[in-house]
Amino acid sequence: MIQRPFWLQRLQTALAEAPIAWLCGVRRVGKTTLADSLGADQVLYLNCDLPSTEEVVADPELFYRGCTRPVVVFDEIHQLRDPARLLKIGADAFPRLKILATGSSTLAASKKFRDTLTGRKRLVHLTPVLWDELEAFGVTLQQRLFHGGLPPALLAESKQPSFYREWLDSFFARDIQRLFGFRDMNRFNALFEHLIKQSGGQFEVTKTATALGITRPTVESHVSALEITQAVTLVRPFHGGGLNELVKQPKLYAFDTGFVSFARGWDPLRQDDYGPLWEHLVLEHLQAHFPETPPRYWRDKQGREIDFVLPRQRDAVDVIECKWSSKAFDGGALGVFRSYYPEGNNYLLTPSAAPAHLKRFGEHEVLVCNPSALKM
């Protein structure tokens, strides 16, 4: 088992702060393996995909009274008939126990969780393998960008298109259809693959609906489901009410670089492909390390754009630009942005192994570094 200390610490912190830790993430991202890393002597593990588990927990009080280990893991808990009741009884009536529940979506995604357990849980969103986990997995950055960050795909000797196709079909059948009741797999997958191909670009509902020949409400409901299940991230624009800034249109990112390269037919990767995929990897790093600060992007009507913006406090925002090579950065958009928002740190994130260093672009100093040096 490959150790993932960053995520293990996140789980342990969540369990220390609340009776329930909700571990969510897309299928095959490693939730079960991470739960196992808590230690076999500490954990009672139940696979909720098995019909027999329903019988085991049919009487929640009797079940919890019989637990002899400090942590109970309910893997894929949304498969049970009444998971919210099971979790609530455990949290309220058995405070000596800690509960780890895993699933592919947020609690609010399913009608089974009308009681979303407010005040009883902490959320941990497990992303694909991060930049600072590459050494532990024994893979190169290029391999991570090409294969993606789902461990089975990342560790494969070669990229197998069948893995990505089978994952898409399973995702619909086991997550989307069960949680949201969508029936047309072909239409859903056509939309999902279209969005993956457009990943990193601005998302327009009307344009997408027209391109696929489906209705706006269908696009909106399907994208909402994809966002809830963490299969896509909508990065909203940052603005201060300026007339020259975009204020509504989000950018959409698919959850994994392996699927982006698969959907776009990038096999093998070319030099120009690394930059867009690197931007995706940086986004995942921000989501993992700064979960309380959703990243935004900034763009004005002249097309000048900042990749990511992290608001820190009322008058300070940090700028994060992503470049495969620092030589590709010119600082023009940064100058315009800082004329509106002068306070905050400027970062240029590259995959370079060189030490972090300051570099001046026009009137502004920028810290050129890799993601590991990013501090908030």
KOLVOMAR-880662 format. One record per atom (N, C-alpha, C, CB): x, y, z; residue in three letters. Coordinates in pm, whole numbers, plus 50000, padded with zeros to 5 digits. Each point is the difference from the previous one (the first is absolute). Glycine has a CB too. Layout:
% residues N
XYZALA;...
% end
This chain:
% residues 376
500844988050000MET;499165012050000MET;500885012550000MET;498174987550122MET;501575021749787ILE;500755012549994ILE;499455009550105ILE;500464996949753ILE;500415008150332GLN;499575008950107GLN;499715014049945GLN;501374986850165GLN;497565019249885ARG;499625013649960ARG;499825008450127ARG;498854991649787ARG;502275012550273PRO;499955006450132PRO;499195012950004PRO;502194990050043PRO;497835017749848PHE;499225012449999PHE;498524997050021PHE;501685010549846PHE;497804979650081TRP;498594996850009TRP;499664992750130TRP;499924998949751TRP;501014992950296LEU;499774993250127LEU;499885010150113LEU;501264979949917LEU;499595030450081GLN;499935010550101GLN;498685007649991GLN;502495002049993GLN;497055000549884ARG;498735006949982ARG;498854991750061ARG;500885010949789ARG;499154976050188LEU;498974991350057LEU;500045000150152LEU;500124985749796LEU;501075013050260GLN;500154999550145GLN;499555013050064GLN;501894984049974GLN;498425027349960THR;499555012950051THR;498485001149996THR;502155010349923THR;497254985249967ALA;498555000449987ALA;499324991650109ALA;500255003549753ALA;500294984750273LEU;499424991350101LEU;500195005550141LEU;500424980649850LEU;500655027150171ALA;500225006250131ALA;499055011550025ALA;502404993349986ALA;497145013349905GLU;499175011950014GLU;498514996950005GLU;501775012449881GLU;497814976350067ALA;498564996849993ALA;499824985050005ALA;499545020849865ALA;499264974550171PRO;499794985550009PRO;500004993149865PRO;498705004150204PRO;501025003349688ILE;499924993949867ILE;500965007249906ILE;497594993350039ILE;503224999049889ALA;500805005249889ALA;499404994649871ALA;502135001450142ALA;497525007749768TRP;499434996149871TRP;501105001149895TRP;497655007950066TRP;502814980549884LEU;501074999549901LEU;499374998349862LEU;501644990250169LEU;498435020249750CYS;499394999349867CYS;501075001449893CYS;497845009650090CYS;501814986349792GLY;500915000649886GLY;499494990949891GLY;501945005150150GLY;498544996849730VAL;499494992249888VAL;500384985250014VAL;500165020449853VAL;499174971450074ARG;500254985549999ARG;501454997149965ARG;497614995949935ARG;503004994750134ARG;501364994949978ARG;501085010050041ARG;499104986349813ARG;500555024050263VAL;501005009950039VAL;500824995450120VAL;498515017849913VAL;501024971650157GLY;500784994550110GLY;499385001650137GLY;501965004749865GLY;496734997150142LYS;499345002150130LYS;500124987750090LYS;498395015849889LYS;501344972450055THR;500064987850080THR;501414997450051THR;498104990649869THR;502885011250045THR;501394997850041THR;500415009750109THR;500534991649771THR;499045020950217LEU;500335009850103LEU;499344996450133LEU;500225017749823LEU;498544977850172ALA;499324995850123ALA;500744988350065ALA;497805007749904ALA;502694983150015ASP;500754988550053ASP;501285004350070ASP;499064986049817ASP;501515025350141SER;501265004450057SER;499865005050144SER;500745006049771SER;498034995450277LEU;499805003750140LEU;500454988950094LEU;498085014549932LEU;502044973250015GLY;500504988950082GLY;498944989650026GLY;501605015450105GLY;498684972149862ALA;499024989250014ALA;499584998050145ALA;500994989149800ALA;499925013650296ASP;499664998150141ASP;499125011250054ASP;502154987850028ASP;497715023149896GLN;499215011450044GLN;498635000849933GLN;502125011950041GLN;497714980949850VAL;498865002449912VAL;499124987649985VAL;501355016949879VAL;497344985150130LEU;499024990049960LEU;499485004549863LEU;499334994050243LEU;500954998149655TYR;499705003949862TYR;498764992949949TYR;502445004149959TYR;496635003549982LEU;498814994249938LEU;499895005149857LEU;498834998450224LEU;501064992149684ASN;499805003249859ASN;498505000849973ASN;502184988749935ASN;497315023450044CYS;498565001949987CYS;499484996049863CYS;500165018450163CYS;500724977749746ASP;499574994349873ASP;499434985950019ASP;501735013749881ASP;498654979650229LEU;499574986350024LEU;498614999850062LEU;502394992950028LEU;496704998949918PRO;498644999250058PRO;500014996250148PRO;499154993849775PRO;501824998350266SER;500044995550139SER;500235011450098SER;500864978249920SER;499755032850034THR;500255011350090THR;498695006150048THR;502165004549881THR;496824995750032GLU;498705005250040GLU;499454992450119GLU;499565006949764GLU;500654980150237GLU;499524991950112GLU;500815002850126GLU;499264982349839GLU;502045019750145VAL;500875002350116VAL;499595012550076VAL;501884988649880VAL;497725021950047VAL;499695012950064VAL;498495002450011VAL;502155009049911VAL;497054980750072ALA;498545001650004ALA;499545006050132ALA;499774980549844ALA;500885015650266ASP;499735005950132ASP;501245008150038ASP;498434980850072ASP;501585032349900PRO;501215007850021PRO;500514999850145PRO;499245014449814PRO;499874986450284GLU;500445000250139GLU;500704986950036GLU;498115015450057GLU;501304973549902LEU;500624987050029LEU;501344998949929LEU;497734989550027LEU;502345015349849PHE;501264999549926PHE;501095008050070PHE;498714997349788PHE;500985015150249TYR;501035008550062TYR;500434994850137TYR;499065019449876TYR;499994975150198ARG;500394994550132ARG;500994988549985ARG;497775006550091ARG;502184986549795GLY;500924988849980GLY;501345003849940GLY;498014986249972GLY;502185026549996CYS;501275004349941CYS;501105000250104CYS;498755013849832CYS;502334979250141THR;501114999250095THR;501215008149956THR;499204977450062THR;500725028949821ARG;501115008249951ARG;499565014649998ARG;500894980849861ARG;500075028350152PRO;499645014250018PRO;499475007049877PRO;501715000450171PRO;498544993949710VAL;499575006449876VAL;499174990249918VAL;502045014950000VAL;496804989749953VAL;499164992149911VAL;500045006449861VAL;498484992750192VAL;501834999349706VAL;500055005049862VAL;498824994249923VAL;502545002050008VAL;496645007049937PHE;498924996149911PHE;500415004249859PHE;498215002450183PHE;502274988049740ASP;500505002849865ASP;498835000049901ASP;502254989650057ASP;497635021349866GLU;498895001849904GLU;498654999450073GLU;501414989849815GLU;498485018350289ILE;498844999250089ILE;498695003749932ILE;501525005450187ILE;498545001949704HIS;498755004049932HIS;499264988049941HIS;501055022149950HIS;499604966150047GLN;499324988149949GLN;498974994650101GLN;502064994649867GLN;498025009550259LEU;499064995350101LEU;498665007249985LEU;501914994950156LEU;497054999249902ARG;498655005649985ARG;499825012950079ARG;499144976949965ARG;501405023550157ASP;499815011950084ASP;501335003750067ASP;497584993750041ASP;503405010949880PRO;501325002850057PRO;500005011750097PRO;500974991049793PRO;498195019150185ALA;500015011750088ALA;499604996250142ALA;499455014649804ALA;499544976950209ARG;499584995550133ARG;501104992150068ARG;497634999249923ARG;503044992350003LEU;501094991950056LEU;501125009150053LEU;499444981249840LEU;500925028850083LEU;501075009050042LEU;499585008650119LEU;500855000449765LEU;497925004550232LYS;499535008750108LYS;499964992650133LYS;498665012949833LYS;500854974850167ILE;499954992250123ILE;501424997650053ILE;497864988849924ILE;503065007949986GLY;501374997850043GLY;500625012350060GLY;500214983049825GLY;499585028550112ALA;500625012550048ALA;499405004650132ALA;500455006449765ALA;498234992150250ASP;499325005550117ASP;500004990550120ASP;498595013049844ASP;501274974150132ALA;499814990750111ALA;501274992550041ALA;497674997549923ALA;503375003049992PHE;501224992550030PHE;501225009149982PHE;498904978449926PHE;501265031450161PRO;501075009849985PRO;501414994250011PRO;498435016550091PRO;501704971549964ARG;501344994050009ARG;500494995349863ARG;499494993050236ARG;499605005249671LEU;500374995149867LEU;500285011549904LEU;498634979550040LEU;502215018049862LYS;500205009049887LYS;499534992849874LYS;501975011750114LYS;497424995949797ILE;499434994049879ILE;500625006549877ILE;497844995150121ILE;502654996449788LEU;500505004649871LEU;499074994449893LEU;502435001250082LEU;496915007649844ALA;499124995949892ALA;500575004849868ALA;497995000650154ALA;501984990949745THR;500535003849870THR;498885000049896THR;502274990650061THR;497915017849838GLY;499055000749890GLY;500565008549889GLY;498104997050159GLY;501265002349725SER;500505007349885SER;499485014349992SER;500154978449883SER;498955025250207SER;499375013249990SER;499915006550136SER;498704992549800SER;500815019750201THR;499705006550125THR;498754993850061THR;501085021449919THR;498734980750210LEU;498834994450067LEU;498695004649938LEU;501344999050209LEU;498625013749752ALA;498745005749951ALA;499594994649863ALA;500545020350130ALA;500324971649806ALA;499704995349865ALA;498834990349998ALA;502385003149941ALA;497434989550165SER;499014989250000SER;498795003650085SER;501844983549965SER;496995012149991LYS;498795001850079LYS;500094992450131LYS;498695003149790LYS;502204987150217LYS;500174992450123LYS;500595008550112LYS;500294979449862LYS;500285032150105PHE;500665008450099PHE;499275013350015PHE;502204989049947PHE;496515010450073ARG;499275012350027ARG;500515006550128ARG;497974990849882ARG;502395000950216ASP;500705005050118ASP;501494999349967ASP;498154992450163ASP;502455019149812THR;501405000149956THR;500995000150116THR;499265011949797THR;500264985150325LEU;500874997950115LEU;500815012550035LEU;500144975949937LEU;499205035450057THR;500655012850030THR;500604999750139THR;498415011949848THR;502864992250161GLY;500695000750128GLY;500604986950046GLY;498495018050056GLY;501224971049872ARG;500504986950043ARG;501114994849910ARG;497754995350093ARG;502595011749801LYS;500914994349901LYS;501075009949957LYS;498164985349921LYS;502925009350023ARG;501025007749931ARG;500204993549863ARG;501145007150219ARG;499015001149679LEU;500144995249863LEU;501474999549959LEU;497745009549944LEU;502664979549996VAL;501334998749939VAL;499784996049855VAL;501134993650221VAL;499275014949686HIS;499864997349857HIS;501324994649948HIS;498245018349973HIS;501804968849999LEU;501214993449951LEU;500145002549850LEU;499834982250180LEU;501255024349780THR;500265002849859THR;500894989149941THR;499785024850043THR;500344974849825PRO;501024991349940PRO;501395003350054PRO;498594998049792PRO;502354993150184VAL;501365001150055VAL;500585013949973VAL;500344975249966VAL;500175030950140LEU;500465013849996LEU;501455001349954LEU;498395005050182LEU;501965007349785TRP;501375003449962TRP;501004994950104TRP;499155020249879TRP;500564982150250ASP;500964996450104ASP;499894985450044ASP;499925023550076ASP;499304968549851GLU;499944985650026GLU;500694991849891GLU;497865003850121GLU;502695002849779LEU;500584992849886LEU;501154991050043LEU;499335018849851LEU;501514986050239GLU;501154992050044GLU;499544987350071GLU;501375020950022GLU;497614980350062ALA;499494988250072ALA;499464989649903ALA;499455014550197ALA;499944990049693PHE;499454990649902PHE;501054995449899PHE;497785011150028PHE;503394995049975GLY;501084995849911GLY;499745002849854GLY;500514982750164GLY;498835028649806VAL;499675003549861VAL;500535013949968VAL;497944985650009VAL;502225017049862THR;500455013149955THR;498805009449985THR;501984989549882THR;498315023350112LEU;498945009749977LEU;499344997749864LEU;501205016650144LEU;499614980549754GLN;499444997549867GLN;499054988150001GLN;502075009549898GLN;498284980150178GLN;499124988450010GLN;498705003750071GLN;501994984850003GLN;498135023450102ARG;498805004350074ARG;499075008149909ARG;501325000350214ARG;499225008549704LEU;499165008049913LEU;499344991549892LEU;501485019750045LEU;499234970549904PHE;499494991749891PHE;499014989550049PHE;502155003749878PHE;498214988950226HIS;499164989250051HIS;498905005350091HIS;501954984549984HIS;498265027050077GLY;499075005150100GLY;500384995350138GLY;498215000549829GLY;500985003550271GLY;500344997650139GLY;499174989550071GLY;500715022850002GLY;498464969449926LEU;499364988650063LEU;501054989050013LEU;497695006249905LEU;502594989050215PRO;501134990750019PRO;500054988349903PRO;499915006450234PRO;498994986549736PRO;500134988849906PRO;500505004249862PRO;498174988750124PRO;501405022849828ALA;500445004849870ALA;501425005550007ALA;497635005349940ALA;502675001950168LEU;501315006250014LEU;501114989650006LEU;498935019250119LEU;500824969749948LEU;501024989850021LEU;500064989649888LEU;499705003650242LEU;499424997549660ALA;500014990649888ALA;501235002249913ALA;497494999150003ALA;503044990249939GLU;501205001149917GLU;499745008349875GLU;500764977950086GLU;498045021449861SER;499655007849882SER;498575005150017SER;501574986449853SER;498115023850072LYS;498655005650009LYS;499034991449922LYS;500945023250026LYS;498044971950044GLN;499024991049941GLN;498695007449978GLN;501094980250111GLN;498535022749765PRO;498745007049975PRO;498794993050062PRO;500995008449789PRO;499064978450223SER;498864992650056SER;499725004150144SER;500534980949848SER;500525022750227PHE;499795004150140PHE;499125012550005PHE;502244990350065PHE;498035019449851TYR;499285012750003TYR;498574998249950TYR;502165012449965TYR;497664979349932ARG;498664997549950ARG;499174992550104ARG;500894999749765ARG;499694990250296GLU;499264992350101GLU;499695008650122GLU;501124979149919GLU;499805029850116TRP;499765008950114TRP;498795008949972TRP;502464999750058TRP;497455005949823LEU;498885008749965LEU;498664992650009LEU;501535013149850LEU;498444974650099ASP;498774992250006ASP;499634996550144ASP;500524990749773ASP;500475005650306SER;499754996450140SER;499575012250080SER;501674981549983SER;498935029949989PHE;499655012450070PHE;498525003349980PHE;502365008449970PHE;497174990049907PHE;498585002749976PHE;499124989950073PHE;500575009749776PHE;499744977650212ALA;499134989650054ALA;500004999850153ALA;500434986649795ALA;500725015550268ARG;500114998250144ARG;499865013050078ARG;501444980649954ARG;498775030649983ASP;499915012850071ASP;498885008849946ASP;502454998650045ASP;497655005249830ILE;499065009549944ILE;498584994549997ILE;501845009449863ILE;498004978650084GLN;498654994449988GLN;499374997350136GLN;500674989849783GLN;500105005150311ARG;499454996750131ARG;499695012550081ARG;501284978749995ARG;499575031649993LEU;499815011950081LEU;498975009649941LEU;502344997550076LEU;497645003649792PHE;499205010549938PHE;498884994749910PHE;502015014250009PHE;497994972849962GLY;498924994249922GLY;500065002949851GLY;498675001950201GLY;502455003049747PHE;500105002249856PHE;499964986449929PHE;501365021250035PHE;497964978349851ARG;499794987249932ARG;500794998449871ARG;497764999850100ARG;502555011249834ASP;500624999349868ASP;501535000750014ASP;497965010749895ASP;502694977750112MET;501434999650017MET;500735006149881MET;499734979650140MET;499805017949740ASN;500685005249881ASN;499995015349998ASN;499354979349875ASN;499525026650159ARG;499935014650001ARG;500885005850110ARG;497674998849909ARG;502284994950209PHE;500835004950110PHE;501484999049966PHE;498214993150163PHE;502224995349788ASN;501424998249968ASN;500445009049886ASN;499844976550079ASN;499275026149825ALA;500355009249892ALA;500285014050056ALA;498604986649839ALA;500575017750255LEU;500235013050063LEU;501284999950082LEU;497535004050008LEU;502664985650072PHE;501184999250085PHE;501285000249916PHE;498674987150171PHE;501385005149724GLU;501194999749915GLU;500215013449930GLU;499674975349966GLU;499255031249994HIS;500125013449940HIS;500635009750100HIS;497984995649853HIS;501585003850272LEU;500555008950101LEU;501464996850029LEU;497725002250100LEU;502624985049901ILE;501414996250023ILE;500875005749888ILE;499284978950118ILE;500255020349759LYS;500785005549888LYS;500185015050012LYS;499144981749855LYS;499875025250201GLN;500065014550015GLN;500625004150133GLN;497985001849855GLN;502514988750223SER;500475002650135SER;501065010950004SER;499494976450057SER;500335032750039GLY;500905011350014GLY;499515012549930GLY;501834984050017GLY;497085014849908GLY;499445011449930GLY;498755005250067GLY;500954991149790GLY;498545019950158GLN;498785005850054GLN;498804991449963GLN;501025023149987GLN;498064975850107PHE;498844991549982PHE;498775008649970PHE;501004982750155PHE;498355014749733GLU;498785007049961GLU;498894989749981GLU;501335018749890GLU;497604982650187VAL;498914990449996VAL;499364999649861VAL;499585003850243VAL;500095007949703THR;499305000549871THR;500864994249889THR;498755020150077THR;502524983649921LYS;500914995049897LYS;500144984950008LYS;501245021850005LYS;498854972950117THR;500134985650019THR;498724992849956THR;501595003950192THR;497265001549845ALA;498724993849962ALA;499854999749849ALA;498985007950215ALA;501385003049719THR;499905000749854THR;500934989949934THR;499385024250016THR;501854974850035ALA;500994990949941ALA;499564985550007ALA;501785016250062ALA;497504980350044LEU;499624986050021LEU;498554997149963LEU;501684999150181LEU;497565011349787GLY;498614997949963GLY;499124995950115GLY;500794993949778GLY;499495011450341ILE;499184997050118ILE;499555013150062ILE;501254978250041ILE;497875021150056THR;499425012150056THR;500895006150107THR;497754990949950THR;502065022050074ARG;500735006850108ARG;499744993550136ARG;499865021249869ARG;498884975850167PRO;499784993650131PRO;500734986750015PRO;497805011150006PRO;502304981349884THR;500734987350007THR;501485002550026THR;498334989449844THR;502275020050086VAL;501405003450022VAL;500205004550145VAL;500275006549758VAL;498865002150290GLU;500165005450135GLU;499884989150106GLU;499085021649920GLU;499954969450064SER;499824989450100SER;501154990049996SER;497525002749981SER;502984994249898HIS;501104990549990HIS;501305005950053HIS;498884989649802HIS;501375023050169VAL;501235006450051VAL;499935001250152VAL;500275012749783VAL;498554990250270SER;499855000550145SER;500344986550063SER;498235017649975SER;501314971549964ALA;500324986750051ALA;501494997349991ALA;497744992049931ALA;502895012149961LEU;501444998049985LEU;500795008050104LEU;499664996149756LEU;499855015750275GLU;500695008150100GLU;499834994150139GLU;499645020349859GLU;499164975050174ILE;499754994150131ILE;500854987550021ILE;497665009049994ILE;502544983249901THR;500804987850011THR;501495002549974THR;497994987049928THR;502425025550067GLN;501405004049983GLN;500634995649870GLN;500174999250242GLN;499004997549659ALA;500544996249869ALA;500425012449920ALA;498554979550001ALA;500875031850031VAL;500455012749942VAL;500055010450111VAL;499014994249773VAL;501795016050204THR;500065011650089THR;499675012449920THR;501734989050148THR;497325018749901LEU;499705012949940LEU;500755010750079LEU;497714992249920LEU;503205014650012VAL;500775010850062VAL;499325013049962VAL;502194986849991VAL;497255019950108ARG;499255012149974ARG;500935012149984ARG;498074990450129ARG;501475019949801PRO;500845011849981PRO;500105008350128PRO;499375000349758PRO;501785005550263PHE;500225009550108PHE;499795014049945PHE;501644984550118PHE;497645023749957HIS;499775013649953HIS;499655008950118HIS;499234991549775HIS;500995021150206GLY;499675009850102GLY;498925009449955GLY;502294998350086GLY;496934997549817GLY;498945008449949GLY;500435009449889GLY;499004998550221GLY;502244999749732GLY;500495008649894GLY;499274997649869GLY;502215000550112GLY;497555010149813LEU;499254998849875LEU;500794992649893LEU;498825021050056LEU;502494977849962ASN;500834993949897ASN;500324985450029ASN;500975022449957ASN;498474972050151GLU;500324986450040GLU;498854990549967GLU;501475009150183GLU;498894978449787LEU;498974989749989LEU;499494996650140LEU;501074990749787LEU;497625007950226VAL;499434998050132VAL;499174987250012VAL;499995024550024VAL;499664969049865LYS;499094988650007LYS;500584987049947LYS;498185016349978LYS;502504984149910GLN;500314987749928GLN;501124992250067GLN;499265011049790GLN;500474976650255PRO;501064992250065PRO;500894992949898PRO;498494996750196PRO;502634998649852LYS;500834990649925LYS;499744986150057LYS;501795017749951LYS;498284972349963LEU;499714986350041LEU;501244991349981LEU;497575002949940LEU;502774989650165TYR;501144990949997TYR;499524985750030TYR;501575018750073TYR;498854971949845ALA;499774985950030ALA;500894995750115ALA;499364995549760ALA;500264993750306PHE;500634996250126PHE;501394994049985PHE;497744996350085PHE;502664999949794ASP;501244992249990ASP;500655001949864ASP;499064983250161ASP;502255018749839THR;500745002549876THR;500004987949908THR;501425016150123THR;498524971849933GLY;499994988149916GLY;498784999549910GLY;501284988050175GLY;497585016249878PHE;498785000249922PHE;500005011349898PHE;498794989950193PHE;501865021349840VAL;500105011049904VAL;500834995749879VAL;499805016850187VAL;501354977149838SER;500844995649888SER;499334988749922SER;502045006750129SER;497214984649941PHE;499264989349933PHE;498925005749909PHE;500464984850196PHE;498735024349855ALA;498885005549923ALA;500505008249881ALA;498615000450208ALA;502535005949807ARG;500545008449892ARG;500864992249901ARG;499965019150157ARG;500274968249872GLY;500834992049910GLY;501475003650006GLY;498044997849855GLY;502425007250257TRP;501415004050015TRP;500844987850037TRP;499315023450071TRP;501104969149830ASP;500804988050024ASP;500974998249883ASP;498124989150133ASP;503175013849891PRO;500615004450126PRO;499815015150021PRO;501684981549982PRO;498725023250136LEU;499945014350027LEU;501085007349921LEU;499064995550229LEU;500595016249723ARG;500975008949936ARG;500375011250096ARG;499064994649771ARG;501985012750196GLN;500485010450089GLN;498925010250034GLN;502274996749903GLN;496895006950000ASP;498965010050024ASP;498884994950089ASP;500555009749779ASP;499384977150241ASP;498924994350082ASP;500275001450149ASP;499544983949816ASP;501735017350221TYR;500344999850143TYR;499455012150075TYR;502054987349942TYR;497965024449997GLY;499545012050069GLY;498564999150047GLY;501595012849863GLY;497454983950048PRO;498604998750045PRO;499814989250106PRO;499295007849777PRO;501424981050212LEU;499854989450099LEU;500635004250133LEU;500024982849817LEU;501075024650178TRP;500635005150121TRP;499045009050077TRP;502274998649889TRP;496965009450040GLU;499015008850065GLU;498984991750078GLU;500305017149816GLU;499284971650127HIS;499084991150072HIS;500634994750129HIS;498954993649780HIS;502315002550211LEU;500684994450117LEU;500155010550110LEU;501224984049851LEU;499055028350111VAL;500085010850098VAL;498655002150068VAL;501825011049865VAL;497114988550058LEU;498675001650058LEU;499744989250105LEU;499185010349785LEU;501184977350186GLU;499814989350097GLU;500835002450126GLU;499534984149813GLU;501675021450170HIS;500855003250115HIS;499315010650087HIS;502084994449866HIS;497355015750073LEU;499315010550075LEU;498784994350072LEU;500805017149835LEU;498444974450098GLN;498824994050062GLN;500374991650122GLN;498884999949777GLN;502244993050213ALA;500424991250109ALA;500595007850118ALA;500434982149832ALA;500435027450140HIS;500755006850105HIS;499275012150058HIS;502064992249890HIS;497015013450035PHE;499255011750049PHE;498504997849981PHE;501965015249946PHE;497494974450118PRO;498614996249974PRO;498985010550043PRO;500714976750026PRO;499665032250063GLU;499075010250047GLU;499995012449912GLU;500344991550229GLU;500535008849669THR;500105011849912THR;499824995649856THR;501545011850164THR;497234987449787PRO;499804995949860PRO;500705009549904PRO;497804989850063PRO;503015005149847PRO;500695008849906PRO;499035006549902PRO;502044985750021PRO;498295026349939ARG;499285007349898ARG;500965002849885ARG;498435010550171ARG;501034994649719TYR;500875005049894TYR;499575014249968TYR;500364976849904TYR;500495030650025TRP;499675013849965TRP;500235002149852TRP;500625008050232TRP;498454999349707ARG;500125003249858ARG;499295013349975ARG;500124975349935ARG;500465032949979ASP;499315012349962ASP;499474998749857ASP;501485013550155ASP;497814996649800LYS;499334999349871LYS;500995001049882LYS;497985010050107LYS;503264993349923GLN;501045000149897GLN;500694986449988GLN;500345024450042GLN;499244965950041GLY;500564986549992GLY;501214997850087GLY;499144999249775GLY;501275010550305ARG;501124998050092ARG;499514991550117ARG;501075022149933ARG;499734968250107GLU;499514989950094GLU;501064996150101GLU;498464991649825GLU;501095005850297ILE;500814994250107ILE;499474985950025ILE;500505022950106ILE;500404967249896ASP;499564986050011ASP;499154997750125ASP;502054993049876ASP;498525010450240PHE;499284997850125PHE;500235011750094PHE;500214975149973PHE;498755028250101VAL;500045010750100VAL;499494994250131VAL;499675018349824VAL;501084983850284LEU;499594995250132LEU;499795011950093LEU;501264978349966LEU;497515025350063PRO;499765010850097PRO;500474995850139PRO;498025008149865PRO;502755000550199ARG;500534996650133ARG;499305007650110ARG;502194995249895ARG;497555017450084GLN;499285008150096GLN;499345011249924GLN;501604994150187GLN;497815015349885ARG;499145009849934ARG;500685007449886ARG;498825002550214ARG;502425001749805ASP;500665008349900ASP;501214993349935ASP;499215019650127ASP;500964967549893ALA;501184993149946ALA;499594987549924ALA;501385008850189ALA;499134989849690VAL;499774988049919VAL;501324995549942VAL;497635007249945VAL;502584979750056ASP;501224994449943ASP;499754996049855ASP;500744991950227ASP;500265010449691VAL;499964996549858VAL;500854987549978VAL;499655024249933VAL;499794966149993ILE;500744987949967ILE;499944997849850ILE;499494989850227ILE;501655011149710GLU;500124997149857GLU;500704986749983GLU;500075024749942GLU;499524967549958CYS;500544986549977CYS;500664999749863CYS;498214989550148CYS;503075007249850LYS;500724999049873LYS;500924987850005LYS;499905025249967LYS;500144967549921TRP;500934988849992TRP;501435005050004TRP;498324986849867TRP;501915025050077SER;501325006650006SER;499795014550040SER;500964984549823SER;499865020450267SER;499875013950045SER;500265009949887SER;500694992850229SER;499985002849666LYS;500305008949888LYS;498725003849924LYS;502284989549981LYS;496655003150037ALA;498765002849928ALA;499145010650068ALA;500044976649917ALA;500415028550197PHE;499215009750077PHE;500485014149971PHE;499624982950181PHE;499425026249785ASP;500415013749968ASP;499535010450102ASP;499964993349764ASP;499085003450321GLY;499615009250107GLY;499045010949960GLY;502164995350095GLY;497395005149780GLY;499085010649957GLY;498684999750075GLY;501074999249778GLY;498304989150229ALA;498724998950070ALA;500175002850149ALA;499234983349831ALA;501905012750225LEU;500265002750142LEU;500015015050027LEU;501344978850015LEU;499295028949897GLY;500055014450018GLY;498625006350002GLY;502215000049890GLY;496924995450019VAL;498645005449995VAL;499234995950126VAL;500034999249748VAL;500094988250291PHE;499294995250118PHE;500435007850124PHE;499824977349897PHE;501475024850119ARG;500495006950119ARG;499665014950000ARG;501844983550012ARG;497825022049872SER;499525013849999SER;498625000950065SER;501335004549790SER;497924984550208TYR;498714999350068TYR;500144995350145TYR;498914995449780TYR;501974994850241TYR;500134993450130TYR;501494999550037TYR;497894986049960TYR;502615024650100PRO;501455001150022PRO;500574991250110PRO;499765022849920PRO;499424972350172GLU;500524992650115GLU;499954984949976GLU;499275018750151GLU;501814974549887GLY;500034985449990GLY;501314995149943GLY;497545000149973GLY;502664986950033ASN;501224993649949ASN;499814995549856ASN;500584992550232ASN;500535007249696ASN;499994995649860ASN;500854987549987ASN;499675023849918ASN;499754965650026TYR;500704987449982TYR;499984995849853TYR;499394993250235TYR;501745001749720LEU;500094993549869LEU;500404985650027LEU;500625021849877LEU;498434968950105LEU;500264986050032LEU;500454992549876LEU;498295000950184LEU;502884993149825THR;500574992049893THR;500464986850059THR;500735020749870THR;499524969150048PRO;500484987350053PRO;501524999650022PRO;498104989349885PRO;502555022050107SER;501465000450012SER;500454995550137SER;500065018649834SER;501074974650169ALA;500604995850127ALA;500895010950059ALA;499924976449922ALA;500235035050010ALA;500835011050050ALA;499395005750128ALA;500755005449765ALA;500074999950325PRO;499475005950123PRO;499075011749969PRO;502094993150122PRO;496955009049966ALA;499085011349984ALA;500805013050000ALA;498134987250113ALA;501535021949796HIS;500725012749991HIS;499095011049949HIS;502144987549960HIS;498165024850080LEU;499235011549958LEU;500505005049865LEU;499585006250239LEU;499494997849678LYS;500335005849870LYS;499055011749974LYS;500854977549912LYS;499685033150032ARG;499195011849976ARG;499445000049858ARG;501385012750167ARG;497334989849825PHE;499325001749872PHE;499345013750003PHE;499614974849971PHE;500965034749957GLY;499515013750007GLY;500205005550139GLY;498324995349820GLY;500595009450242GLU;500095005850134GLU;499754989750110GLU;499255021649904GLU;500574965850061HIS;499554990250098HIS;500994988650019HIS;497655005949941HIS;502554990450184GLU;500834988550033GLU;499144987450002GLU;501575014750134GLU;499004974749809VAL;499294987249991VAL;500914989250056VAL;498675007649797VAL;500774983850289LEU;500754988650049LEU;499844988549901LEU;499685007350242LEU;501434989049696VAL;500014988949905VAL;500344987350077VAL;500675015349805VAL;498434975050194CYS;500204988250085CYS;499154988449948CYS;500515014750199CYS;499674973749861ASN;499094988949971ASN;498894999850106ASN;501874986649892ASN;497115005450092PRO;498865000550094PRO;500374997450145PRO;498614992649814PRO;502454999750212SER;500364996950137SER;500415012350078SER;500704977549924SER;499745033150008ALA;500445012250066ALA;498875010050022ALA;502234996449898ALA;496585000350055LEU;498885009350012LEU;499525000450144LEU;499334995549762LEU;500625016450295LYS;499565001950138LYS;498875010250003LYS;502304994550086LYS;496825003250010MET;498885009450017MET;500025005850141MET;498624987149831MET;
% end
